[in-house]
Structure formats: C-alpha cells, structure tokens
Amino acid sequence: MLKHDPVEDTPEFQAIEDELEAKIIAKIGENSGMGYCYLYWETKRDILKKDYGIEWRSPAVLNPRVRFD
C-alpha cells in the first residue's frame, strides 16, 4: 500500500481540492506522458505552499523505494 500525506485527509485540504486541481492543470496542462507525475507533484507542492500555506509531501517522497513514471 502506498503512503500518502495525511494532510490530504484534513478538512482544510479537502475544501480546496477542486480549486487546487484546476490551478495545477491551468499551469501545466493535462497529462503529458512519462514523468508527468513528477511535474504534477512539484506544481501541486508549490501551489499548496504559496497559495494556501500548506506543506505537502509527494508520493515519491513518502515512498522512496517505489518507482513512478
């Protein structure tokens, strides 16, 4: 089972989830193939920190022995 950041389970995060997703897509576009997840996670982390003051850790950080594409 992959670990995820528990901040995703908070009411504060869930309240902004749709808005966050729209901001990510507006900035980097839809899925663009191999390696996209890393760009997506980096953008998500940056937007969460800058716009909402939320520290978030990606699945890659939380699951260092797992290879993502």
C-alpha positions as CSV (number, residue, x, y, z in Angstrom):
1,M,0.0,0.0,0.0
2,L,1.4,3.4,-1.0
3,K,1.7,6.1,1.7
4,H,0.1,9.4,1.2
5,D,0.5,12.7,3.0
6,P,-2.1,12.8,5.9
7,V,-2.6,16.5,5.1
8,E,-4.8,15.2,2.3
9,D,-7.3,13.9,4.8
10,T,-7.8,17.2,6.6
11,P,-11.0,19.3,6.0
12,E,-8.8,22.3,5.0
13,F,-7.2,20.3,2.2
14,Q,-10.4,18.7,1.1
15,A,-12.1,22.2,0.9
16,I,-9.6,23.4,-1.7
17,E,-9.0,20.2,-3.6
18,D,-11.1,21.1,-6.7
19,E,-9.7,24.6,-6.9
20,L,-6.1,23.2,-6.5
21,E,-6.6,20.7,-9.3
22,A,-7.8,23.5,-11.6
23,K,-4.8,25.6,-10.7
24,I,-2.4,22.7,-11.4
25,I,-4.0,21.9,-14.8
26,A,-4.0,25.6,-15.7
27,K,-0.3,25.8,-15.0
28,I,1.0,22.6,-16.6
29,G,-1.8,21.2,-18.7
30,E,-3.3,17.7,-18.8
31,N,-1.2,14.5,-18.5
32,S,1.6,14.6,-21.0
33,G,3.2,11.2,-20.7
34,M,6.2,9.7,-18.9
35,G,7.5,11.7,-15.9
36,Y,4.3,13.9,-15.8
37,C,3.6,12.8,-12.2
38,Y,6.8,14.5,-11.0
39,L,5.9,17.8,-12.7
40,Y,2.4,17.5,-11.3
41,W,3.6,16.8,-7.8
42,E,6.1,19.6,-7.9
43,T,3.5,22.0,-9.1
44,K,1.0,20.8,-6.5
45,R,3.5,21.2,-3.7
46,D,4.4,24.7,-4.9
47,I,0.8,25.9,-5.2
48,L,-0.2,24.4,-1.9
49,K,2.7,26.2,-0.2
50,K,2.4,29.6,-2.0
51,D,-1.4,29.9,-2.2
52,Y,-2.5,28.1,0.9
53,G,0.4,27.8,3.3
54,I,0.1,24.0,3.3
55,E,3.2,21.8,3.5
56,W,2.6,18.7,1.4
57,R,4.8,15.7,0.6
58,S,4.5,13.8,-2.7
59,P,4.1,10.1,-3.1
60,A,7.7,9.9,-4.4
61,V,9.0,11.5,-1.2
62,L,6.8,9.3,1.1
63,N,7.6,6.1,-0.9
64,P,11.3,6.3,-1.7
65,R,11.6,2.6,-2.8
66,V,8.7,2.9,-5.3
67,R,9.5,3.9,-8.9
68,F,6.9,6.2,-10.6
69,D,6.8,7.1,-14.2
